[in-house]
């Protein structure tokens, strides 16, 4: 359904963008380009049991989506919704096939997260290399902790091998950030452009080689059916006993039970995890008791810079659709040729 001429362009934001008292949950997200337009109506729509409901999105042209799930139940019957702008780069909470069938474009925000997530990888690598968390605990123990500090020697980075699984937007930015550290850099990505890799000073290697040679191995692939469980016990078993694994992508890419076993048995030196198979992890998850692991709650990259950038990308996507243009960051590109999406675009 195409909006009737003269009606406002209606934009919904998932309810988690607003606190219980009505205040913005993330004030650094600038919605003024939307609210400042006389012909744009902005509202907040809460999820129900973690899922956006189609009946609540009736007469809506675009949705900016944070945490709730958007699936077939979320698609309004009036056919007016044209865009789901995902807040971030992960879109595993969106049913792409259902959106494509309904003529709804789904966008992500690679520009907004590129630097913040890359900084998160660097943060975890430096903290692991310096044994930062363990040394913090020693310091708090007083004289006995200070006396034990020589038993917690860190790992120097010069000449070590940094391995990147996935040489996309964030992976490439991570490699740019670590360049001054004078590390050897290897990567595996079946879709990588050899020219881009060469420009970054990256040696493309086989998957097994990546795991066998990396001293610090960063996971940077999207979660798909092809990558779910990709980092399994066999690959983890190829890693050096002195190596560290870093995952800031999605938890289910890594077999968490296999990783936990390798850590508990000392078959790898440690891990830095911002993501988990189940979020939040259960209170009795054995990962929580390991002092060789640094854990953050899928929020390490959450900074004012990150959220401002993501919000700006989403607002631009909404305004592009309002103007009848194709927004940046569309992940279900096939929808752009679908009759329903083309017919809904303004003349």
C-alpha positions in Angstrom: 0.0 0.0 0.0 1.3 3.4 -1.0 0.6 6.2 1.5 -2.1 8.6 0.6 -0.8 11.9 -0.8 -0.5 14.5 2.0 -0.2 12.0 4.9 2.9 12.1 7.0 5.8 9.8 6.4 5.6 7.6 9.6 8.8 6.3 11.3 8.7 3.9 14.2 11.5 3.2 16.6 11.5 0.0 18.6 10.5 0.8 22.2 14.0 0.1 23.7 15.2 3.4 22.3 13.2 5.0 25.2 13.5 4.5 28.9 10.5 3.7 31.1 10.1 7.4 32.1 10.0 8.4 28.5 13.5 9.8 28.3 15.8 8.8 25.4 17.8 5.7 26.3 20.6 6.9 24.1 20.6 10.7 23.9 23.6 10.7 21.6 21.4 9.3 18.8 20.3 12.4 17.0 16.7 12.1 15.7 16.4 15.8 14.9 16.6 15.3 11.1 13.4 13.3 11.4 11.6 15.2 14.1 12.4 18.5 12.4 10.5 17.6 9.2 6.9 18.8 9.2 5.8 15.8 7.1 7.5 13.1 9.2 5.8 11.5 12.2 8.1 9.7 14.7 6.8 7.3 17.4 8.1 4.6 19.6 6.6 1.1 19.4 7.3 -1.5 22.1 7.9 -5.1 21.4 5.8 -7.8 22.9 7.7 -10.8 24.3 10.8 -9.6 22.4 9.0 -9.4 19.0 7.7 -6.5 17.1 4.0 -7.0 16.2 2.6 -6.3 12.8 -0.6 -4.7 14.1 1.5 -2.2 16.1 3.3 -1.1 12.9 0.3 -0.5 10.7 0.5 2.7 8.7 4.3 2.8 9.2 6.7 3.5 6.4 10.0 2.8 8.2 11.2 1.1 11.4 14.5 1.7 13.1 15.1 -1.5 15.1 17.4 -2.1 18.1 17.2 -5.4 20.0 13.7 -6.9 19.3 13.1 -9.6 16.7 11.4 -8.7 13.5 9.9 -11.7 11.6 6.8 -12.7 9.7 4.7 -11.8 12.8 6.1 -8.3 12.6 5.0 -7.4 9.1 1.9 -5.2 9.0 -1.0 -6.4 6.8 -1.4 -3.0 5.1 1.8 -3.5 3.1 3.0 0.0 3.7 6.3 -0.7 5.6 9.2 -0.3 3.2 12.3 -0.3 5.4 13.7 -2.0 8.5 16.8 0.0 9.5 18.8 -2.3 11.8 20.7 -0.4 14.5 24.2 -2.0 13.9 25.6 -4.5 11.5 24.3 -7.8 12.9 20.9 -8.7 11.5 20.3 -12.1 13.0 17.2 -10.7 14.8 15.6 -10.0 11.4 13.9 -12.6 9.1 15.4 -11.5 5.8 13.4 -13.9 3.7 10.1 -12.7 5.3 11.1 -9.1 4.6 12.1 -9.8 1.0 8.8 -11.6 0.4 7.0 -8.6 1.8 9.0 -6.1 -0.3 10.7 -4.6 2.8 14.3 -3.5 2.5 16.6 -4.3 5.5 19.6 -2.0 6.0 22.6 -2.1 8.4 25.1 0.5 9.4 28.7 -0.5 8.5 30.1 3.0 8.6 28.8 3.6 12.1 30.4 0.5 13.7 33.6 0.1 11.7 35.9 2.0 14.0 34.2 1.3 17.4 34.2 -2.5 16.9 37.8 -2.4 15.6 38.8 -0.5 18.7 37.0 -3.2 20.8 39.2 -5.9 19.1 42.3 -3.9 19.8 41.2 -3.3 23.4 40.7 -7.0 24.1 44.0 -7.9 22.4 46.0 -5.4 24.5 44.2 -6.4 27.7 44.9 -10.1 27.0 48.5 -9.5 26.0 49.2 -7.4 29.2 47.1 -9.7 31.4 45.3 -6.6 32.5 42.4 -8.1 34.4 44.7 -10.5 36.3 47.0 -7.7 37.3 44.1 -5.5 38.4 43.1 -8.3 40.8 46.7 -8.7 42.0 46.9 -5.0 42.8 43.7 -5.1 44.9 45.1 -7.9 47.0 47.7 -5.7 48.5 51.3 -6.8 49.3 50.6 -10.5 48.6 49.3 -9.7 45.1 52.3 -7.4 44.4 54.6 -10.1 45.5 53.1 -12.5 42.9 53.3 -10.2 39.9 56.3 -11.8 38.3 54.2 -14.9 37.7 51.9 -13.0 35.4 54.2 -12.0 32.6 52.5 -10.5 29.5 53.0 -11.2 25.8 54.9 -8.7 23.6 53.2 -7.9 20.3 56.1 -7.0 18.0 56.7 -9.8 15.5 53.7 -11.8 16.7 51.0 -13.0 14.3 47.6 -11.5 14.2 45.0 -13.6 12.5 41.7 -12.2 11.2 38.8 -14.5 10.3 36.7 -12.4 7.9 38.3 -9.5 6.0 35.3 -7.3 5.7 34.5 -3.7 6.8 35.5 -4.2 10.5 38.3 -6.7 9.9 40.0 -4.3 7.5 39.7 -1.4 10.0 41.1 -3.6 12.8 44.2 -4.3 10.7 44.6 -0.6 10.0 44.6 0.1 13.7 47.2 -2.5 14.6 49.6 -1.6 11.8 51.9 0.4 14.1 52.3 -2.6 16.4 54.5 -4.3 13.8 52.7 -7.6 13.9 52.6 -10.1 11.0 49.0 -10.2 9.8 47.2 -13.1 8.2 43.6 -13.6 7.3 41.1 -16.0 5.9 38.1 -14.9 3.9 36.8 -16.8 0.8 35.3 -13.6 -0.4 38.3 -11.3 0.2 39.7 -9.2 -2.7 43.4 -10.0 -3.0 44.1 -6.4 -4.0 42.5 -5.1 -0.8 44.4 -7.7 1.3 47.7 -6.7 -0.4 47.1 -3.0 0.2 46.5 -3.8 3.9 49.7 -5.9 4.1 47.7 -9.0 4.8 48.6 -12.5 3.8 45.6 -14.5 2.8 45.8 -18.1 4.1 43.8 -21.3 4.4 41.4 -21.6 7.3 43.5 -24.3 9.1 46.7 -22.2 8.6 45.0 -19.2 10.2 44.2 -21.1 13.4 47.6 -22.9 13.5 49.7 -19.8 13.1 47.9 -16.9 14.8 49.0 -15.7 18.2 45.9 -13.5 18.4 42.9 -14.7 16.4 40.0 -12.3 15.9 36.5 -13.5 14.7 35.0 -11.0 12.4 32.4 -12.8 10.2 28.6 -12.3 10.2 26.5 -15.1 11.7 25.0 -17.1 8.8 24.1 -20.8 8.3 27.6 -21.2 6.8 29.4 -19.6 9.8 27.3 -21.0 12.7 29.6 -23.3 14.6 32.4 -22.7 12.2 35.0 -22.3 14.9 34.7 -25.8 16.3 36.8 -28.1 18.4 38.9 -29.2 15.5 39.9 -25.6 14.6 40.4 -24.6 18.2 42.6 -27.7 18.6 44.9 -26.3 15.9 45.7 -23.2 17.9 49.0 -22.7 19.8 48.9 -23.2 23.5 50.1 -19.6 23.8 47.4 -18.2 21.5 44.4 -16.1 22.3 41.0 -16.0 20.6 38.9 -12.8 20.4 35.2 -12.8 19.4 33.4 -9.5 18.9 31.1 -10.8 16.1 28.4 -13.3 17.2 28.6 -16.0 19.8 27.2 -19.0 17.9 30.1 -18.7 15.3 32.2 -20.4 18.0 31.5 -23.7 19.6 31.5 -22.4 23.2 31.7 -25.8 24.9 34.8 -26.6 22.8 36.4 -23.2 23.6 35.6 -23.6 27.3 37.3 -27.0 27.4 40.4 -25.7 25.6 40.7 -22.9 28.1 40.1 -25.0 31.2 42.7 -27.5 30.0 45.2 -24.8 29.1 45.3 -25.8 25.4 45.1 -22.1 24.5 46.3 -19.2 26.6 43.1 -17.1 26.9 40.1 -15.5 25.2 38.4 -12.1 24.9 34.6 -12.5 24.4 32.0 -9.8 23.8 29.5 -12.3 22.5 28.1 -15.7 23.6 26.1 -18.5 22.4 23.3 -17.6 24.8 23.0 -14.0 25.9 23.3 -13.3 28.8 25.2 -16.5 29.7 23.8 -18.6 32.5 25.1 -17.7 36.0 26.7 -21.1 36.2 28.4 -21.0 32.8 31.9 -22.3 33.4 33.3 -19.4 31.2 32.5 -17.0 34.1 34.9 -18.8 36.5 37.9 -18.7 34.2 40.6 -16.1 35.0 42.1 -16.4 31.5 39.0 -15.0 29.8 38.0 -11.4 29.6 34.2 -11.1 29.2 32.1 -8.1 28.2 28.2 -8.0 27.8 28.0 -7.6 24.0 28.6 -3.9 24.5 32.3 -3.3 24.4 31.9 -1.0 21.4 29.1 0.9 22.9 30.4 4.4 23.1 28.9 7.8 22.3 30.8 7.7 19.0 29.4 4.3 18.1 25.8 5.0 18.8 25.9 8.5 17.3 27.4 7.0 14.1 24.9 4.2 13.9 22.0 6.5 14.5 23.1 8.9 11.8 23.4 6.0 9.3 19.9 4.8 10.2 18.4 8.3 9.9 20.0 8.7 6.5 18.5 5.4 5.4 15.1 6.5 6.5 15.3 9.8 4.7 16.6 8.1 1.6 13.5 5.9 1.4 11.3 8.9 2.1 12.9 10.7 -0.9 12.4 7.6 -3.1 16.1 6.7 -3.2 17.8 3.4 -2.5 19.3 3.6 1.0 22.9 2.6 1.7 23.6 -0.7 3.5 20.7 -2.9 2.0 21.5 -6.5 2.9 18.6 -8.1 1.0 19.4 -6.5 -2.4 16.9 -8.7 -4.2 14.1 -6.7 -2.7 15.0 -3.7 -4.7 13.7 -5.4 -7.8 10.6 -6.7 -6.2 7.4 -5.1 -7.5 6.0 -4.3 -4.1 9.1 -2.3 -3.1 9.3 -0.5 -6.4 5.6 0.3 -6.4 5.8 1.7 -2.9 8.5 4.2 -3.8 7.4 7.8 -4.2 7.0 9.0 -7.8 
